[in-house]
Structure formats: structure tokens, C-alpha cells
């Protein structure tokens, strides 16, 4: 099995985030743990999740 990746989707455009999230199920080695619209929101989300990069 390929390496598993945990992803947090960050984009200020909601539709761009939704589009990317809708395409990721084709890649079973990517697990989306959340989404954020700004990096400032990301820092809060990152503290609550177990991943190493954004």
C-alpha cells in the first residue's frame, strides 16, 4: 500500500476548496482532515489535528 498522507485544504475561495476536496477521493492514500479559508484559521485547526504540514 502506498504511503498515507493527511491533508488540510486551505484556500480563500470556498468553491476551489470544494472542487479539490471532491477530486481527492480518487486518491485513497490521501485523507482530508479539514479545510480552512485562511492561514490564521489553519493554525487553530492544526493544533487539533495530527499532521505535520499544511
N, C-alpha and C positions, 0 to 999 in steps of 0.2 A: 504494500500500500504506500502511496506517495506521502510525503510529509504533510502534516495537517497545519493549516495556517488559521489564525484568528484575526478577524478584520473588524475595524471600526471605520465606517464610511463617513467621511467629513467633506461636505460641500455646502456652500451657502445657497445653492439652488436646490430646492426640495425635489423638483422633477428629475434633476440629474442624479440625486441620491436614489430616488425610487427606481430609475431606469437601471442604474448599476446593480442595485440590490436584486432586481428582478432577473438579471442575467447570471448572477453568481450561482444559483442552484445547479447550473450545468457543470460546475466545478466542485465535486463533492469533497475535495480536500480544503475548501475554504469555508470557515464558519463565521458568519457575520454575527457579532455580539451587540451591535447597536449602530446608531447613526447620530450625527451631530451637525449643526449648521455652522458653527464657528469653533475655532480652536479653543476659545475660553470655555465653551461648553464641554469640549473634549477632555480638558484636564479634570473636570469633575467626573466624567464617565470613566476615564482611565483609572482613577482611584478605585472605582467599584468593580472593575473587570480585571481579569488575569491575562494580559497580553503585554508584549514588550515594545511594540512600536505602533505608530499611527500613520 
